Amino acid sequence: MTIGGDGSRVVFLRSSGPEDPHAALWLLTVATAEETLIADGPIDSYAIDRDARVAAFARDGRLFRVDLLGRTVTEVATDEPAEDPRPDPIGRNIGYVTPGGSAALRVVGPGGDRLMAGEPGTAWREHGGLITWGVPDPAAVQFGRRRGWWWSPDGGQILATRTAAGTSLHLLDLDDGWVDVHWDRETYPYVVNVRWAEGGGPLITVLRRMQQHGLVLAIDPRTGETQVHAELADARWVEPVEGTPRHLPDGRVLVGGELAHDGFDARCLFADGSLLTPPGLYVRRVVGTLPRTGTPSGAPDLVVEGTDGDPAAQSVFRVRTSLSGGGAEARKVSSTPGWHRAEASGDVLVMDDTVWRADARVATLGNLAAPLPYHPRPALERVTDRRLPAAVLYPTGFVGGQKIPVLVTLGDGPGHQQVTSDPAAWQERQWWADAGFAVVSVDSRGTPGVAPSFEKVVHRRLGDVALTDQVDALHVLLGKHPDLDLSSVSVRGTGLGGWLAAMAVLRRPEVFHRAVARRPVTDWTALPAPFAERYLGDRLDSADVYAHHSLAEAAAQSDHSRPLLLVGSSLPGFDSTPSATLDEELAFLRG
């Protein structure tokens, strides 16, 4: 979902109903609350110009331009197949990336289709790798950056990544000039995020390889020279806040950081070093800005998604950016408990499916989804002296007084919250509960949403900390839920959660009696370096740490006394299956 900068139009993707897997492009006219189907699906993604007058999308390599005012869709002839098309901010030209191993960046417009940057062909290699332009490198994807090029606010330049052995940035003029962006790429090889919007030049965040130090840099779009706006440092790893850095209208630079002194343990926002958010607010994402009544236009409110005490809930807040006394101020605008999401631009806020302009509710986006099949009621708790978020979910209609087998769900593992107040997140777990389990979910340390120290204490000891938390939580939950049968505890997870599930039966067989591990991480040294080194440190200097977290090592030290089903992976000494249905998993967990 995107909102035009003038707040007149909201553009979004939605399928025709629960049986239609293909999203179409829709337009909401804010003034009339009218929804209009603009283009049939399948459309996976799209982009708009500044004021949502023009949109662009690609389908099977073909480029389409959408006139959102005239509500027409036109195919645009291109010299190459198109991916990731984006109109410039004034809607004149459309840039796109060519698919394939040697991706190139091109622009098509009134002057035709021309190559902006690219070195196609397998002969063009650097350090043994293909050279690509305008696409995110594998390291960037690990940090959540899924773009590789950005328009300037006036549409006259493009900031693009060039990736081979490493990543560099370049400013490309539409009149064929270009300059390189200069920073110490050897010391700071990771380009974590990039933003170029109204109010200033490009802002980027770069990190050292070990991710314990980073810089927020402002780029001069004329020369490519950079200026340090902020330094980020942490003895474990730096975790930038999504949606930062960005320029505020008064020229200050907004940066996400952490407050870890005077008893504070908070994830906060700072503007040129001044604290904007109260220490009790855990900031998850900066959404955008909205005008603030009674203040100059240069001091709008920030719209942020965050948590203020209960990590199971996500709320939407307006944060004051003016510093006219009174200290940091954040006002919650989502009125009900739950897991809320938002987008904001101009003077329009879309929160969940409701569209607001100023303080007026102007529309509710039509919801064509089928009703959720289950109505789960998990018992949410904070357990142990570490106040671990935990939940127990019983079968529908369960009557206490009888012991019930336990299924510990690990989801995608540490780094991914499970204990949330979002009903959609509990649908599959209710299926498992109704199959005859008390489903237990625990967000062990290493999970975001609580506090920076809670998230990062797992550095170099993820396996031991996460397993200790799961075991301790089970024992404490038994005191509150005496029907839990801890003599029959199963565990399942996927990816990193699959790795932890396998570790549970290999390292703590007296607690966990049976496990399903879907596509588990078996060897951390085979993972992308940014991900593995964030948790375990430098793989060259920490061979013992990596070995301690290896499933093969754990299996070699285990007596294999507990059943373990590996799905989509293999481990010496254990049977593996390439795929398994939930019914097959259920049969295994029932023995």
N, C-alpha and C positions, 0 to 999 in steps of 0.2 A: 504494500500500500504506500502511495506517495501523495503528497499534497503540494499543489502549486504554490509558489512563493507569495502570490497575492491572495491566497486563500479562497479563490473562486471555485476551484475544482479539486476533487479527490479522485485519484485513479487507483484501481485495484484489480486483482485477479480473483475470479470465483468460478467454480464449475456450475453446471446447470442443476446439480442435485447430487444426492449421496451415491448414485450409481454411475456418475460421470467422473472419470478420473482426470479429465482434461480441463484445465482452467481456461477461461476466456477473459478478455480485457473489458472492463466496465468503467464507466464514468459516473460520478455523482456531481451534479451541479448544486453547489452549496446554497445558492440563493433560493432555489425552488425545491430542494430536496429530491430532485428527480434522478433516478438511476437509468442509465442508458447502456445497452450492450453495444460495444464499439467493434470488437473483432472476435470471431469464434476461435475456440481453441483448436489444437493444443498450443498454449503459450506458456513457456516455462519461466520467462523473465522479460522485463521490458525496462525502458528508461524514458524519462521525460525531460523537457527543457525547463528553464527556471520557473515559468508560470503555468506549466501544464497546458500549453497550447499545442505542443507537438510531442508525440511519443514515437518510439521505435522498438521493433522487436525482430527477431530472426526465427525462421522455421526451416529446418532442413537446409541450412546454408543460404536461404533466400532472405533478403532484407525488405522490411515493410516499414513505411512511414505513415503515421497516423495523424491526421488533422483533427485534434480534439474539439476545435470550435465548429468546423464543418462536419465532423463525425464521419470522415471518409478514410479509407485505408487504401494505400497505393503501394504496389511493389516497386522498389527502386532497383534499377539495373546496376550491378556491380561487376568489377573485373575479376573478383575472387569470391569464393564462398564467405559468408559473413557469420561472425559470432560476436557476442557482447556489444551490440550496437548502442550508441549513446548520442542523442542530439546535443549540439552545443547549447549553451544557456539561452541564446536568442533564437534557436530553432532553425537556423539557416543550413548548417552542415550536419552530417551524421558521421561520426567516426565508428570504425569497427575493426575487429581483429580477425585475421585469417586463421582458420583451424590448421592443425597439423603440427609436426615436430618443430618446424622453424616458423613460428607464428610471426606475422608482420602486422603493422598498424597502418590502416588506410583511412582516408576521409573522402566521402562522396557528397557532392553538393551541386550548386548551379554551375560550377566550373568543371564538373566531371568527377571521375574517380581517380585518385592519385595515391601513390605510395608515400607515406610520411616517414616510415622507418621499417627496415626489414632486411634480412640477409638470408634469403631462401636458398634451399638446396642443401643436400647432404655434404657438399664440399665445404660449406661454411661452418667450421667447427672451431671451438675455442676450448683448449684443455680437454679435448675428447668429448665435449658435449655440444649439442645443437644450440644455436643462438636464437633466443625468442624475444619478441617485443610485445609489450602490452598485456602480458598474462602473469598472474601471480606465480612466483616460484614455490617449490614444495615447502620451504621453510616458512614463507608468508602464510600459507594455508594453515600451518600449525598454530599461528598466532591469530587466526581469524580474518586475515586480510585476503579477500577473494577478488580483488581488482588489481589491474596492472597499468591503468592509465586514467588521466583526469583532465577535463577541460578547464581552462582558465575562466574566470567569471565573465570576461568579455568575449569569449569564444575565439580569441586570436592566437592562443597557444595551447599546447598539450604537454602535460607532464607525464612521461612514460618510463616504465621500467625496461631495462635490457638485462636479460638473464642468460648467463652461460655458466662458468665456474662460480661466479658470484653475481650479485645484483647491483646495478648502477641505475641512476636516475638521470633523465635528460629532458630539457625543455625544448620543444619543437615549435617553431613559428610556422603559421600557415603560409607565410611568404618564403618558405624554404630555409630560413636561418635556424640555427640551433646552438644551444650551449649545454655543457655538462654541469651537473650539480656536484659541488665539491664538499666532501666531508671525509673523515678518516675511515674509509671503508674497510681497511684491514683490521682496525680495532673494533669498529662497530659494523659488522657485516649484515645484521638483520634489520631490514626495513619493516617495522611492525605495523605502522599505519600511516596514512597520507590523507590530508584534507586540503582542498583548495576551494574556498567559497568567498562570498562577498566579504569585504572588510580587511583584506590583506593578502599577502602572497601565500604560497604553499607552506603548510606546516607538516613536518614528519617526525616520527619517533623512531630512533635507531637504538639497537641494543648490542652489547658485547655478546660474544658467543655463549658465555656462561650465564648470560641474562641477569647478572647481578648489578649491572650498571647500564644506564641508558641516557640519551640526550633527546630533548625536544628542540628541534631546529626549525628556524624560519629561513626560507629560501628567497633570495632576491631573484625575481623572475627575469631580470635583465641580464644578470651576470652569472647566475648559478651559485654565487657564494652563499654561505650559510652562517647564521648567527645563533648561538645557544640561548634559548629562552628558559630552559629548566633542566636540571639534572635529576635523574631517578636512580635510587640506589636501595638495595636490600641484600642482606647477607645470604638469603636463600635464592629468591628470584624476584625480578620486577614484574608486576602485573598491571599493565596500563588499563585504564577504564575505557570501555567501549564508548565511542562518540567523542573522544578527546584525542589530540588537542584540537582546539578551534579558537578562532578569533571572536571576541565579543564585540558588539558594535562600537564601543568606546576605545577599541584598540588593544585592550588587555588580552592576554592569551590564557585560555582555560586549560588546565592540566589536571589529570587525575593522579592521585597519590595516596599516601597512607600517613596516618597520625599515630605515632607509636612512642609517645613520651607523656609524662605527667599522668600516668595511669590510663591513657587513651589507647585504644586498639581499633582503629577505624579506617574505613575506605572512603576518602573524601575528595572534594573538588577544591582547587585553588585557582585564583586569578592573579597572575603576576606575583605569586607568593602569598596572597591573602586568602585565608580560609573562608569559603563560601557556604559550606554545608555543616550542619551540626554534627558533632562527633558520634551521636547516636544513630545516624543515618548511614547504612551500608549502601553505597552507590553502585548500582549494577550497570547502568547505561545512561548516557546523556542523549535525549531524544531530539531536542531542538530548543527553540525559544518562542515565547509569546509576549506580546506587549503587556506592560504593567500599568494599570490605571494610576494616574497622578505622578508619574515619573517621566523623565525625558526619554526620548526614543532610544538613546544610547544605553539605557539601563533596563532591558527587558528581564523577564523571569526566565530561568532555565526550566525546562521540563525534563525530569529524570525519572527513571524506574529504579526502585530501591527497596530496602527493607529497614524497618525501624523497630527491631526487637524480636520479631518472630520470623526466623529464616524460612518458614514454610509459606509465608505470604510475600507477594510482591505488589507494591503499591506505586501509584504515580504521584509525584510531588512537583510543586512549583517552588523554585529556589530563587531568592532575591539575589540579584547581581550587584545592586548599588551598595556602596559602603558608607551610607549616611548615618552611621550609628546603629546601635541595637544589636550588633553581633550577627552571626550566621542565622539565617531563617529559612526553613523549609515548611511548606504548607501542603498537607495531603489533600489531593483532589479526587482520588478514588474513594468512594464513600462506603463500600462494602468490603468485607474480608474476602480474600481470594488471591488469584494470580492474575494481575492486570498488566496489559500492554498498551503502548501509546505511540502515536506519531504526531508531530506538530510542525506547522509552517505557517508563515503569515500570522493571521489571528485565529487560525483554526486548529483545534485539538481533536484528534480521533482517539478515543479511549475504548478499547475493546471494539465493540461495533457501534458505538455512539459518537456522533459528530457534534462538536460544540463550537460555536463562534462567540468569542468573548464569554459571557456567562449564560448564553442562550443555547439550549439544546435544539439543534436544527434538523437532525435526521438520525435515523437508525438504519444501518446497512442491513439489507435483507439477508437472513441466514437460511440457506437452503439445505443445511446438513440434517442428517437423520438424528433423532434424539439418541443420546447415549444409552446403550443397552443396559447398563448397570447403574445403580445408585449407591456407590460404596460409601461407607461411613467409617473410615479408619480412625482409630484412637491415636491422636498425635500427642507425643510426650517429649520431654527433655530428660535424659537419664544419665546416670553416673555423675561423679563430681566434675566431669568435663562438659556436662550439659549437652550431650549428643542428641541431635534431633532424631526421633524414632517414631515408629508407628506400628500398630498391630491391626490387621484386618481379618475379621472372622468370616466364615461362610454366612450367606444370607439365612436369617432365621436361626442362627446358632444359639443354643441354650447352654448356659454354663453348668458346670458340675461334672463334666466329662473331659478326660484328657484328649488332646487333639495334636496330631503331628505338626511340626513347625517347618515352614519353608522360608528361608532367608533369601530375599531377592537383593542382588547387588547391582542390578541394572547395568549401566555402562561403566560402573566402577567409580573410584575416587576421582574427584573433579567434576562429577555430574550429580546434581541433587536428585534425590528420590522422594524425600519427605516434603511434599508440597501440598498446598490446598487447592490444587487444580483437579477437578473430578476426572478430566480426560486422562490424567496420568495414572489413574487407579483402575482403569477398565480391565486390562489384562490381568492385573493382580487379583481383581475380584473373581475372574474366571478360575484362577488357581485356588483361591479360597473356597469357592463353591465346589471344587473338585475334592475337598476334604482336608485342607490345610489351614492353619493359622499363619497368615503371611506376615512376616516381620521385615521391615525395612529400616535400616539405620544409616544415617549420613555420618560416616566416620570422619575423623580429622583428615584433612586433605580435600574436603568438599567446600566449595564457595558458599557464601551467604551468611556466615556467622561472624567472622572477623578475620583479618589478615593472618594473625598468628595461628588461628585454628586451621587455616588453609595451608600454611607453609611449614608447620612443624614436622611434616612428613619428609622434608628434604633429606635425601640419602637413606631414609629408613621407612619408606612407604609401606612395605609389606608388613613389617613388625607392628607399626602403629595402627594400620588399618585393621589387621586381624585382632589385635588386642582390644580395640574399640568394639568390634563385632561381638567378641566373646563376653566382654564386660557388660555390654548392653543386654545381651540375652539373659544373663544371670540376674540383672536388676529388673528386667521386664517380668521375669518369673514371679517376683514378689508382688507385682501389680496385676499380673494375669496368671493366676495359679493353674489355669487349664492348659497352659503350654506344656507339651510333652518334650522335655529336653533329652529324653532317651531316643528320640526319633527326629533328628534335625537334618534337613536337606538344604542345599544352597545352590543357587544358579545365578549366572551373570553372562554378559556379552563383552567381548573386547577386553578392556582393562578389568571389567567386572568378571569376565570369564577367567582371566588370570588369577584374580583374587579367590574365586570359587574353587579353582583347582588347588591353589595354595592352602585353602582352608582344610581340605581333606588330607592333603599331604603333610602339612605342618601341625594341624590341630585335630587329629582324627578322634581324640577323646570327646570333642565337642560337635564336630560336623561329620555326619555319618554317610552322606551320599551327595554327589555334586554333578551338575551339568555345566560345562564350560563351552560357551558358544564363541567360536573364532577367538580363542584366548591369545593373549600375548605370551609367547613361549620363550622368546629370547629378546631381552631389551636392547642388546647391541645391534639387532636388526631393525630397530625402530628409527624413524627420522630423528636426527640429532637434536633439534630444538625440543622435541617432546621428551625424549629420554633424559637429556641432560638437565632439563628443568627439575626433574624429580631426583635423579641419581647422581648428578654431577658429571664431571669430565670422564668419559669412558676410558681415556688413556691412563688416567691417574687413579681410577676407582674400580679396578678389575674385581676386587673382592666384593664391592657393593653390587655390581652387576651380576656376579655369580650368585650372590645371596638371593637375588630377585629372579633367578632363572628357574623356570619350571623343570627343566631337565635336571638341574642340580637338586632341586627339591625331590623329584621323583627318585633320583639315585640314592638319596638319603632316607627314603620312606620304605616301609615294609609292605606298601601297596595293600594295606588291610581294609581300605575303604573303597567302595565302588566309585568310579569316575567316568562319566560319559563326555568325551570330547566331540564337539560338533564343528566341522569345518576346519580342523587342525589335527596335528599329530604330535604324539609325545612317546618317546621310547618306553615300551613296556605297557602301554595302555591302548585299548581299542579305540579307534576313531571312526566316525561316520561323516561323510561329506555334507549331509543335511539331515534334519530331523524335524518332524512336525511336533506341535505342542502335545498332541496325544501320545506320540512316541516318548517324549520326555516324561510325560505324566506316568506312563507305564513303567519307565525306568525308576523314577523317584518313589513309586509305590513298591518297588522291589519285585 
